[in-house]
Amino acid sequence: MKKIQMVDLQSQYSKIKDVVNPSIQEILESAAFINGPKVHEFQKNLEDYLGVKHVIPCANGTDALQIAMMGLGLKPGDEVITADFTFAATVEVIALLQLTPVLVDVDPVTFNIDTEAIKKAITHKTKAIVPVHLFGLAANMEEILEVAKAHNLYVIEDNAQGIGANYTYKDGSKVKTGVIGDVASTSFFPSKNLGCYGDGGAIFTNDDDLAHTIRGIVNHGMYKRYHHDVVGVNSRLDSIQAAVLDAKLPHLDEYNRTRRNTARKYNEALKNHPNITVPSGKTECEGICSSCDCHVFHQYTLNLKGIDRDGLVAHLNNNGIPCGVYYPIPLHLQKAYADERYNEEDFAVTNDLVKNVISLPMHTELDDEQIELITTTVLNFINNSK
Ligand SMILES: *Cc1c(COP(=O)(O)O)cnc(C)c1O
């Protein structure tokens, strides 16, 4: 059996190297390393795939979030509501821009930001909500948009883990995550569902004016050469990364289907165990489904009950199976983001999840033998530890 990895990028690469290698070679020959035609080509292809008017490539997913917030003109002191249970980048950029992060609890079933908690956290200073499509499952966008509209707030989707996922409105119309709010960010970090071979990211929006503003911000605040109208940043996707992404984009739906298939197999083996809750979200659909929860399984995350999680991690590792704990500490308890305003009782779900979640290997290259070994090793530990 092939060694099980948390993410297996080598095997994926070996299947597409006939396309990737010549495309990278072409960049080397042309020497158009920055802002070359490949970046524009990929941008257009991603716009078509997502059904969004503007994709603005940038250097990474963290920059993408920061630039989205700069583009919206958020000012120091503005409050921005986001989830307590996510990767730190989301809250980091809020704090960096001297905006006030307001962390709120998540839903125990979807692990996504809880709409009731958002409503409770809104004040006259609130300017934006940042839902994260955590682990590849769309947040409850319709409810979030309703709250945002009622309070005149921006919605910035952190789509770093959700690229390719669908969201279906109550009326049946479907969209990709990342084109629902005012603006969205994504990451092309190698292990993301659409990853390059270095750092990369992008901002999406349907708003022409905002897209124009953001195109200047990513390029030192320049709208005309050497005229700097606003304070910007330097954040670019380089041509080599664009070449990799353009080679992988046609495979994204197939990659996400493979992930859903793996999740379905994990679910079948684990879902009936009383101490395990498998992820919510559909695994059957082929790309576009008729209910909103078309999960793209950036992570496959179990919620354990009454099980020694650290013991399970050690048991898996001892059997050559990697696993992850995303995320082990709530953001409101991280030194950098702790704040006296927070009350522990407002974070009951996150406080519980950080102790009980475990993510199993998830990527496009897992075979049935590996999946079977992973699930039987999990079940062996749980059944023997009682
Ligand atoms: C990966 C990730 C980011 C940051 O992306 P980088 O490209 O690593 O900067 C932001 N938010 C979430 C939820 C992520 O998973």
PDBQT file of the ligand as one rigid body, heavy atoms in Angstrom, charges set to zero:
ROOT
HETATM    1  C1  LIG A 401      -5.689  28.939   4.061  1.00  0.00    +0.000 C 
HETATM    2  C2  LIG A 401      -6.654  29.906   4.627  1.00  0.00    +0.000 A 
HETATM    3  C3  LIG A 401      -6.436  31.293   4.586  1.00  0.00    +0.000 A 
HETATM    4  C4  LIG A 401      -5.130  31.913   4.178  1.00  0.00    +0.000 C 
HETATM    5  O1  LIG A 401      -4.647  31.570   2.973  1.00  0.00    +0.000 OA
HETATM    6  P1  LIG A 401      -3.059  31.750   2.640  1.00  0.00    +0.000 P 
HETATM    7  O2  LIG A 401      -3.003  31.605   1.172  1.00  0.00    +0.000 OA
HETATM    8  O3  LIG A 401      -2.353  30.679   3.370  1.00  0.00    +0.000 OA
HETATM    9  O4  LIG A 401      -2.667  33.107   3.083  1.00  0.00    +0.000 OA
HETATM   10  C5  LIG A 401      -7.432  32.132   5.042  1.00  0.00    +0.000 A 
HETATM   11  N1  LIG A 401      -8.577  31.653   5.537  1.00  0.00    +0.000 NA
HETATM   12  C6  LIG A 401      -8.811  30.326   5.638  1.00  0.00    +0.000 A 
HETATM   13  C7  LIG A 401     -10.108  29.866   6.198  1.00  0.00    +0.000 C 
HETATM   14  C8  LIG A 401      -7.857  29.407   5.190  1.00  0.00    +0.000 A 
HETATM   15  O5  LIG A 401      -8.095  28.107   5.310  1.00  0.00    +0.000 OA
ENDROOT
TORSDOF 0
